């Protein structure tokens, strides 16, 4: 499998996206459970028929571009470079010196965000990106080595990783999280997400509360015809609720914070539902 990924990493991005689109449709046709989940999620998110069809190929493209992103030589920048919208929001957050939490759901080319950030802002303040180690040893090693680049560090989803992220934020650095990732048992709360109860991580809100770091939602859209990516930076649609309003009920406060972050992720997803 690693040999195949290395071979794919030397192919053009256009070839990988074409291959991924075909693979996405094959998965759709041959997996009844995938079709059922896709239609249920699209209905919950309000996506139309055209957006549902587009999401099938986009899911395949997301997987197919991973070898190119992970195994690209560290000294070689993203080509074409990522386009930025709203980068001044990151500039202001870094100027404040309290660290920065970047939040993105599993949408579009979310793997590109960390690399694009490292290329543009990494020499000023590096990013620490949270990841969940794969079960397969070869894939786990690949994740650990390929995701670390100049200006980009990784932290496993463990207690040691949380401590690493806290240190980074307190030093004014940036931390990247995917809040729609299902947390381990006991590390999340049930909060609304597109009208359904979803087990949601509390880590982002806790990191922000302990360090004072602001949060910014991001979206990385995959552009057509292998033209690269557009990274869009947004303000949080609403602030996290103050703990004092909940008295001693810490769980209620965490649920309210998780609901705010979920609504921010819904806002991001609605910008480009065909790539979710």
VEXMARRO-544037 format. One record per residue: residue in one letter; z, x, y of N, C-alpha, C in turn. Coordinates in steps of 0.05 Angstrom, whole numbers, padded with zeros to 5 digits, always signed. Each point is the difference from the previous one (the first is absolute). Last residue first. Layout:
N
aZXYZXYZXY
...
END
This chain:
276
x+00028-00371+00372+00027+00000-00011-00001-00006-00030
x-00074+00002+00066+00007+00026-00011+00028+00001-00011
x-00039-00078+00042-00018+00007-00021+00005+00028-00012
x+00049-00038+00077+00008-00010-00027-00018+00008-00022
x+00023+00028+00100-00022+00009-00018+00006-00009-00028
x+00056-00023+00075-00021+00013+00015-00024+00007-00017
x+00081-00038-00036-00018-00020+00011-00022+00013+00018
x+00070+00053-00037-00019-00009-00021-00020-00020+00011
x+00070+00030+00057-00019+00021-00006-00021-00009-00020
x+00071-00059+00019-00017+00003+00024-00021+00022-00005
x+00066-00012-00066-00019-00022+00000-00020+00002+00024
x+00071+00060-00003-00021+00007-00020-00020-00022-00003
x+00073-00016+00056-00017+00021+00012-00022+00009-00019
x+00064-00060-00031-00018-00014+00019-00018+00021+00014
x+00066+00033-00057-00021-00014-00016-00019-00014+00019
x+00075+00040+00039-00019+00021-00009-00022-00013-00016
x+00069-00057+00026-00014+00010+00024-00021+00020-00008
x+00058-00030-00067-00019-00021+00008-00016+00008+00024
x+00070+00056-00029-00023+00001-00019-00021-00021+00007
x+00080+00000+00049-00016+00024+00007-00024+00001-00018
x+00062-00068-00019-00014-00005+00025-00017+00023+00009
x+00054+00012-00076-00021-00020-00006-00016-00006+00025
x+00075+00055+00009-00022+00014-00013-00023-00019-00007
x+00078-00037+00037-00013+00016+00020-00024+00015-00013
x+00056-00050-00055-00016-00018+00016-00015+00016+00021
x+00061+00047-00053-00024-00008-00016-00018-00019+00017
x+00083+00029+00036-00020+00021+00000-00025-00008-00015
x+00084-00049+00047-00019-00007-00020-00024+00020+00000
x+00077-00007+00062+00005+00017-00024-00020-00005-00022
x-00031-00027+00095+00028+00005-00006+00003+00019-00024
x-00081-00032+00048+00005-00009-00027+00029+00006-00009
x-00042+00025+00084-00004-00029-00001+00008-00011-00028
x+00000+00095+00022+00023-00014+00011-00002-00031-00002
x-00071+00063-00023+00020-00004-00021+00023-00017+00009
x-00100-00008+00040+00024+00016+00004+00020-00007-00021
x-00109-00008-00014+00023-00014+00011+00024+00018+00001
x-00102+00035+00012+00018-00006-00021+00025-00014+00012
x-00094-00012+00050+00021+00020-00005+00017-00008-00024
x-00107-00025+00014+00026-00009+00009+00021+00022-00008
x-00094+00016-00011-00002-00027+00013+00027-00010+00010
x-00027+00105-00006+00013-00020-00017-00002-00028+00014
x-00077+00069+00023+00029-00003+00005+00011-00020-00020
x-00087+00059-00025+00009-00023+00013+00030+00003+00008
x-00097+00058-00032+00029+00001+00004+00009-00024+00016
x-00088+00036-00066+00008-00017+00022+00031-00001+00001
x-00089+00059-00043+00029-00003-00001+00008-00015+00024
x-00095+00013-00059+00012-00006+00026+00029-00005-00003
x-00084+00056-00059+00023-00018+00001+00008-00004+00030
x-00097+00030-00057+00027+00010+00005+00020-00022+00002
x-00094-00009-00022+00001+00011+00027+00028+00010+00007
x-00048-00044-00081+00013+00026-00001+00002+00014+00027
x-00032-00092-00013-00020+00022-00003+00012+00028+00001
x+00064-00072+00043-00023-00004-00018-00018+00025-00001
x+00108+00007+00018-00024-00009+00014-00023-00002-00019
x+00110-00011-00009-00022+00015-00011-00026-00011+00012
x+00103-00002+00043-00023-00015-00010-00021+00019-00011
x+00109+00001+00021-00023+00018-00002-00022-00016-00014
x+00098-00021+00058-00021-00010-00018-00023+00021+00000
x+00114-00011+00032-00026+00012+00001-00019-00013-00021
x+00103-00014+00060-00018-00007-00022-00028+00012+00004
x+00100+00035+00035-00027-00008+00008-00016-00008-00025
x+00110+00020+00039-00019-00005-00022-00027-00008+00012
x+00092+00064+00034-00016-00024+00003-00019-00002-00024
x+00099+00049+00000-00029+00005+00001-00015-00027+00003
x+00098+00021-00008-00011-00010+00025-00030+00004+00002
x+00066+00018-00075-00011+00022+00016-00010-00009+00027
x+00039-00059-00069+00016+00024-00001-00009+00022+00019
x-00048-00083-00009+00027-00006+00010+00017+00026+00001
x-00087+00003-00039-00002-00004+00029+00028-00004+00012
x-00006+00007-00093-00007+00025+00012-00001-00002+00031
x+00012-00079-00050+00024+00017-00001-00005+00027+00013
x-00072-00061-00009+00019-00010+00020+00025+00018+00001
x-00065+00019-00066-00011+00005+00027+00020-00008+00021
x+00020-00016-00093+00002+00028+00008-00009+00004+00029
x+00005-00079-00063+00016+00000+00025+00000+00028+00012
x-00073-00059-00068+00017+00023+00005+00016-00003+00026
x-00032-00083-00063-00009+00017+00022+00019+00023+00004
x-00036-00087-00066+00021+00020+00000-00009+00023+00018
x-00031-00104+00013-00008+00026-00011+00023+00019+00002
x-00032-00112+00011+00022+00019-00001-00009+00025-00014
x-00068-00063+00057+00012+00002-00026+00023+00020+00002
x-00061-00020+00073+00010-00026-00009+00013+00001-00028
x-00034+00079+00045-00022-00019-00003+00010-00026-00013
x+00075+00055-00002-00024+00016+00004-00023-00018-00006
x+00118-00001+00012-00026-00013-00001-00023+00020+00006
x+00091+00033-00050-00008-00009+00027-00027-00013-00001
x+00086+00050-00061-00021-00020-00002-00005-00011+00028
x+00034+00102-00022+00010-00027+00003-00024-00019-00003
x+00029+00110-00033-00016-00019+00015+00014-00027+00003
x+00026+00076-00055-00008+00014+00025-00018-00018+00017
x+00035-00021-00090+00023+00006+00016-00006+00013+00026
x-00073+00009-00075+00021-00020+00000+00024+00010+00016
x-00092+00043+00030+00016-00002-00025+00021-00021+00002
x-00086-00017+00060+00020+00020-00003+00014-00002-00027
x-00103-00024+00034+00023-00012-00011+00022+00021-00004
x-00076+00000+00078+00005+00011-00027+00026-00011-00011
x-00036-00015+00089-00007-00021-00020+00002+00011-00028
x+00016+00055+00080+00021-00020-00004-00007-00022-00021
x-00025+00105+00020-00016-00024-00007+00020-00022-00007
x+00008+00096+00064+00009-00018-00021-00020-00022-00005
x+00021+00103+00055-00019-00021-00007+00010-00015-00024
x+00042+00066+00086+00002-00008-00028-00020-00023-00005
x+00020+00087+00077-00011-00026-00007+00003-00005-00030
x+00062+00064+00073-00024-00001-00015-00008-00029-00007
x+00081+00039+00046-00022-00010+00017-00027-00002-00015
x+00089+00023-00035-00012+00023+00012-00024-00008+00017
x+00047-00064-00050+00020+00011+00019-00010+00025+00013
x-00053-00040-00067+00002-00018+00024+00019+00012+00020
x-00007+00045-00083-00025+00002+00016+00001-00017+00025
x+00071-00005-00062+00000+00026+00014-00024+00002+00018
x+00004-00075-00055+00020-00002+00021+00001+00026+00016
x-00055-00003-00076-00011-00015+00022+00020-00003+00023
x+00028+00043-00079-00021+00016+00013-00011-00015+00024
x+00061-00045-00055+00013+00020+00016-00020+00018+00015
x-00034-00062-00061+00011-00014+00023+00014+00020+00019
x-00032+00032-00082-00022-00005+00018+00010-00015+00025
x+00060+00016-00070-00007+00026+00013-00022-00005+00020
x+00024-00072-00053+00021+00005+00019-00006+00026+00015
x-00087-00046-00034+00026+00006-00014+00021+00005+00022
x-00107-00005-00006+00016-00025+00003+00026+00003-00016
x-00054+00087+00041+00000-00019-00022+00018-00024+00006
x-00056+00063+00070+00027-00005-00009-00001-00021-00022
x-00069+00076+00059+00005-00024-00016+00029-00002-00008
x-00066+00047+00086+00018+00004-00023+00004-00026-00015
x-00068+00049+00080+00005-00023-00016+00018+00008-00024
x-00038+00061+00066+00009-00023+00017+00007-00024-00016
x-00059+00063-00053+00011+00009+00026+00007-00024+00018
x+00002-00028-00099-00020+00015+00015+00013+00011+00026
x+00017-00060-00099+00013+00019+00018-00022+00017+00013
x-00022-00062-00068+00007-00014+00024+00014+00018+00021
x-00027+00032-00088-00024-00007+00017+00008-00014+00025
x+00066+00028-00067-00015+00023+00012-00022-00008+00019
x+00055-00066-00046+00018+00018+00014-00015+00023+00014
x-00047-00062-00056+00010-00013+00024+00017+00019+00017
x-00030+00029-00084-00022-00002+00018+00009-00012+00027
x+00061+00003-00071-00004+00027+00011-00023+00000+00020
x+00016-00080-00047+00023+00006+00018-00003+00028+00013
x-00062-00027-00065-00005-00014+00025+00023+00005+00020
x+00007+00037-00087-00023+00012+00014-00005-00013+00027
x+00068-00036-00057+00008+00026+00011-00023+00013+00016
x+00018-00107-00009-00014+00021-00015+00005+00027+00013
x+00036-00077+00041+00013+00004-00026-00014+00023-00016
x+00003-00003+00110-00013-00012-00022+00015+00005-00027
x+00046-00003+00101-00012+00018-00020-00012-00016-00024
x+00009-00032+00103+00013-00006-00026-00013+00017-00021
x+00011+00018+00111-00018-00008-00022+00017-00005-00025
x+00002+00020+00118+00014-00009-00024-00021-00007-00022
x-00008+00071+00086-00010-00025-00012+00015-00006-00026
x+00009+00060+00097+00010-00002-00027-00007-00027-00012
x-00041+00065+00086+00007-00025-00012+00011+00005-00028
x-00001+00065+00095-00011-00007-00026+00008-00028-00009
x-00016+00040+00101+00022-00010-00017-00012-00008-00027
x-00053+00053+00058+00021-00007+00018+00025-00010-00014
x-00079+00023-00046+00010+00024+00012+00022-00005+00020
x-00045-00074-00044+00017+00016-00018+00011+00025+00012
x-00063-00073+00033+00027+00003+00012+00018+00020-00016
x-00095-00020-00022+00001-00004+00029+00028+00007+00012
x-00020+00009-00095-00021+00015+00015+00003-00003+00030
x+00059-00048-00058+00005+00028-00002-00020+00016+00016
x-00013-00093-00008+00023+00006+00018+00004+00030+00000
x-00063-00031-00060-00010-00002+00027+00022+00006+00020
x+00024-00004-00090-00017+00024+00005-00011-00001+00028
x+00051-00074-00028+00017+00024+00001-00017+00025+00006
x-00046-00082-00011+00017+00000+00023+00016+00025+00002
x-00059-00025-00074-00011+00016+00021+00019+00003+00024
x+00017-00056-00077+00005+00028-00006-00010+00018+00023
x-00016-00094+00000+00027+00007+00010+00007+00029-00006
x-00086-00061+00007+00004+00027-00009+00027+00010+00009
x-00010-00104-00011-00020+00019+00008+00004+00027-00012
x+00086-00050-00010-00024-00012+00010-00020+00021+00008
x+00102-00015-00031-00021+00011-00017-00026-00013+00008
x+00074+00006+00077-00002-00012-00026-00022+00015-00016
x+00060+00044+00080-00026-00011-00007+00002-00013-00027
x+00061+00055+00085+00000-00020-00021-00028-00010-00005
x+00062+00085+00049-00026-00012-00003-00001-00018-00024
x+00078+00046+00068-00005-00012-00027-00027-00013+00002
x+00054+00083+00058-00019-00022-00001-00004-00009-00029
x+00069+00065+00075-00013-00004-00026-00018-00025+00002
x+00046+00032+00075+00019-00013-00018-00012-00003-00028
x-00041+00034+00088+00016+00019-00016+00020-00011-00019
x-00072-00030+00070+00028-00009+00001+00019+00017-00016
x-00095+00014-00001+00012+00009+00025+00029-00008+00002
x-00052-00032-00071+00008+00028-00004+00012+00011+00025
x-00032-00088+00005+00023+00002-00019+00009+00028-00004
x-00077-00015+00052+00024-00009+00014+00024+00002-00018
x-00084+00018-00039+00007+00021+00020+00026-00007+00014
x-00038-00064-00058+00013+00022-00014+00009+00022+00019
x-00049-00069+00037+00026-00010-00009+00016+00021-00016
x-00090+00015+00028+00020+00005+00021+00027-00011-00007
x-00078-00014-00054+00014+00025-00006+00021+00006+00022
x-00067-00076-00015+00028-00003+00006+00017+00025-00006
x-00089-00003-00048+00004-00020+00020+00030-00003+00004
x-00075+00076-00049+00027-00010+00007-00002-00022+00022
x-00062+00052-00086+00000-00010+00028+00027-00013+00005
x-00026+00082-00072+00009-00028+00004-00002-00006+00030
x-00067+00072-00044+00027-00003+00008+00008-00029+00005
x-00076+00024-00074+00003+00001+00030+00030-00003+00007
x+00016+00046-00054-00028-00001+00010-00013-00025-00010
x+00103+00056+00010-00014-00025-00007-00028+00000+00013
x+00037+00098-00015+00010-00025+00013-00015-00024-00011
x+00026+00097-00047-00023-00016+00008+00010-00027+00012
x+00057+00068-00039-00010+00009+00026-00024-00016+00009
x+00042-00016-00085+00019-00006+00022-00010+00008+00027
x-00064-00033-00082+00015+00024+00008+00017-00005+00025
x-00019-00082-00065-00015+00014+00021+00016+00026+00008
x+00028-00070-00064-00008+00027-00009-00017+00015+00020
x+00036-00091+00016+00022+00016-00012-00008+00029-00005
x-00064-00065+00034+00022+00004+00019+00021+00019-00011
x-00073-00025-00055-00011+00014+00024+00023+00007+00019
x+00020-00053-00076-00005+00028-00007-00010+00016+00023
x+00014-00094+00016+00025+00016-00004-00006+00029-00008
x-00063-00077+00013+00001+00021+00020+00025+00018-00003
x-00017-00077-00057-00021+00020-00004+00002+00023+00020
x+00057-00078+00004+00007+00018-00023-00020+00023-00002
x-00016-00064+00067+00026+00012+00005+00008+00020-00022
x-00077-00055-00009-00004+00023+00018+00026+00015+00005
x+00003-00081-00049-00012+00022-00016-00004+00024+00017
x+00031-00076+00043+00021+00010-00018-00011+00023-00017
x-00060-00046+00056+00017+00017+00015+00023+00012-00017
x-00061-00065-00035-00012+00026+00003+00018+00019+00014
x+00032-00087-00007-00005+00011-00027-00012+00027+00001
x+00014-00052+00079+00024+00014-00008-00004+00012-00028
x-00066-00057+00041+00000+00027+00011+00023+00017-00011
x-00005-00092-00023-00021+00016-00013+00000+00028+00010
x+00059-00059+00042+00008+00005-00028-00021+00017-00015
x-00020-00029+00087+00020+00022+00000+00010+00006-00028
x-00059-00072+00011-00014+00025+00006+00020+00023+00000
x+00036-00087-00010-00016+00008-00024-00014+00027+00005
x+00087-00015+00059-00022-00017-00008-00015+00012-00023
x+00108+00011+00029-00026+00013+00000-00022-00019-00010
x+00102-00010+00013-00020-00014+00016-00027+00013+00001
x+00084+00023-00050-00006+00014+00025-00020-00014+00017
x+00024-00035-00085+00025+00003+00014-00004+00013+00027
x-00074-00007-00059+00008-00026+00010+00025+00001+00017
x-00028+00078-00043-00018-00007+00021+00006-00027+00012
x+00048+00028-00076+00008+00015+00024-00018-00006+00024
x-00022-00039-00083+00026-00010+00009+00009+00014+00026
x-00079+00029-00043-00004-00026+00012+00026-00011+00011
x+00004+00081-00048-00015+00004+00025-00004-00027+00014
x+00042+00001-00085+00017+00011+00022-00015+00002+00026
x-00048-00027-00076+00020-00020+00007+00017+00009+00023
x-00063+00060-00037-00013-00021+00015+00020-00021+00010
x+00031+00067-00057-00006+00011+00027-00013-00021+00017
x+00017-00021-00090+00025+00001+00016-00004+00010+00028
x-00073-00001-00062+00007-00027+00009+00025+00000+00017
x-00074+00077-00020+00029-00004+00000+00007-00028+00012
x-00090+00038-00007+00011+00004-00027+00031-00005-00001
x-00056-00007+00082-00013-00016-00021+00015+00001-00027
x+00030+00053+00074+00003-00028+00007-00012-00018-00023
x-00009+00094-00004+00028-00008-00005+00004-00030+00005
x-00084+00036+00021+00004+00000-00029+00029-00009-00007
x-00022+00012+00090-00011-00024-00011+00002-00002-00030
x+00030+00079+00044+00016-00023+00008-00010-00026-00011
x-00049+00080-00015+00024-00002-00016+00018-00023+00007
x-00076+00017+00053-00009-00009-00026+00025-00003-00018
x+00015+00037+00083-00008-00028+00003-00008-00012-00026
x+00018+00093+00004+00024-00016+00001-00006-00030+00003
x-00071+00063+00003+00012-00001-00027+00024-00018+00000
x-00037+00017+00083-00019-00017-00016+00011-00003-00028
x+00047+00057+00056+00004-00027+00009-00019-00019-00015
x-00007+00092-00015+00025-00010-00011+00005-00029+00008
x-00076+00045+00034-00003-00003-00028+00026-00013-00012
x+00001+00025+00091-00018-00023-00005-00003-00007-00029
x+00047+00078+00026+00016-00025+00005-00017-00025-00005
x-00026+00090-00053+00001-00010+00027+00016-00025+00002
x+00023+00074-00075-00021-00019+00006+00002-00009+00029
x+00064+00056-00047-00023+00015+00012-00024-00018+00006
x+00081-00031-00043+00008+00010+00027-00023+00015+00013
x-00006-00033-00090-00005-00021+00020+00007+00011+00028
x+00017+00056-00073-00028-00004+00003-00006-00020+00022
x+00089+00013-00023-00011+00024+00015-00030-00002+00003
x+00043-00067-00050+00007-00002+00028-00010+00024+00016
x-00012+00002-00093-00017-00021+00012+00006-00003+00030
x+00055+00057-00050-00027+00012+00003-00019-00020+00013
x+00087-00029-00022+00000+00017+00023-00027+00013+00005
x+00011-00052-00077+00000-00017+00024+00000+00017+00025
END
